[in-house]
Amino acid sequence: MNGCEIRVAGARFAYGAQEALRGIDLTIGAGEQVALVGPNGAGKTTLTRLLVGLRRPSAGRVTVGDWDVSRKRPDEMARRVGYAFQHSDQQLFARTVESDVAFGPRCLGRSAGAVPGVLEELGLTGVAHLHPYDVPGPMRKLVALAGVLAMEPCVLVLDEPTAGLDRAQRLRVVAALARRAAGGEGVTMLAVSHDLAFVAEAAARVVVMRDGRVAADRPARELLYDREALAALGLRPPATAQIGMALGLAGSPIHAREVVDALRRTEWRRTAE
Amino acid sequence: MTALIALEHVSFTYPGAARPALTDVSLELAAGDVLVVTGETGAGASTLLLVLAGFAPRVVGGHLSGSRSGTAQRCGVVFARPWTQLTGLCPTVRDEVAFGPASLGRPRDAVLAAAGRALEQLRIPHLADREPGQLSGGELQRVVVAAALAMGPDVLALDDPAAELDPEAADALYDLLPAIARAGTAVVVATPDLERAARVATRGVVLDAGRLVAQGAPAEVLDATDAAVIARAAGCPPPLPLDVPALVRRVAR
């Protein structure tokens, strides 16, 4: 599935008198993997809602590929853009995990052929026949994500996709996204995330929002090594970047495998002392 | 030391469930412990909290075999979804936090003092006059922890207490746990967030499909943190460093 370019030009949005977006200009190239970070109330979730057509900008323009989002209904947008809510329970309703995941493709008039593979990727095969509310909270998060992936959208908009997940689950999500990002022009992804270990593995570029504006837009490899910029956001570098900084590793490694490679020839002390 | 809570060969089955959620678990909890319970999703960590705190089967029903004993009089539980835990009766956060000690029949001065202390401990005195229903998830999570602490529990059981918190607030909450434990309360935390939990744990327990498969020092059983996984993959011999400073100290330079 080929990605689409996302283009946001001068977008503004207010909830009543409360301005949430104060003029956003942002272009995400087709097939690009971007993380969106920023403090609570910065407007991150509002921006994602504009991208999927759940909210319309009061000024400015949002396009996904050649579609003007303001001219499309949410159900039309769903053919192109998959959206995973921050609170995944809001998007689960079927009687079984499997039928919940199959709902999206069925609504789009497609076969449910992708469903078993997606369940397998996210480690949900064993719970496929359970009621979504009978599986633990973190797994419900994965069920909601599986439902989005099963629709095979060309753009993925994910709001905190790894919140509450353990390490193994996070790695499954990273791997599932990496598969869709691969290839000549993979799926375009924008993920709101506080989880910088996830950001390090899944995104090449990080957009920082503050007070309804884009405050910074930097390569992940650069921002994740900028302790001060992260501290201003209430964030700490991921473990990989912390190790890279402390040991002065070359090339600013942020992926775990890069750090492991850099440490392979290390001599380890038996104990710390 | 006498155990606050001792489980011996405990198995527990939820009402109507075909299989036990916990099988043959033996475990002791003492004052000063910060015990971190972890395992894959569904392994039984939350259930173990409910059993330790005496909520299962007393409140949730089901069947428990084996024995649960110990000197603990009072156990506070904080659930993963804080909004399920509000009384719904209190117009302000201060009242909400005071509700527990007040319901124990303590004198008014003692109730207000306990509530005030708990709000201070969680660094939320500024929320005291707010309406609980209007708080963010992160604020609410701190309110329910304060409400549990205000009752002066012997055991404080926390189910993924930082799930709703942003990273800074999550760090702050975990940083409080050692002090709570030192003051004489045993703290038990069930969480997948080993990065934070391993920093404050005095002991760890790993569950797999309801069975306790490992128990011991954090460095021995909580070795699935990012730093530990990287160190292992890069050939570091055990005990594995659990956080970045520990990893850096192990690198010979």
Interface residues (C-beta under 8 A of the other chain):
Chain A: P39 N40 V135 P136 G137 P138 M139 A163 G164 L165 D166 R167 A168 Q169 H194 A197 G234 L235 R236 P238 A239 T240 Q242 I243 A246 L247 A256 V259 V260 L263 R264 T266 E267 W268 R269 R270 T271 A272
Chain B: T38 E40 T41 G42 S46 A80 R81 S136 G138 D160 A163 D166 P167 E168 D171 P192 D193 L194 E195 A224 T225 D226 A227 V229 I230 A231 A233 A234 G235 C236 P237 P239 P241 D243 V244 P245 A246 L247 V248 R249 R250 V251 A252
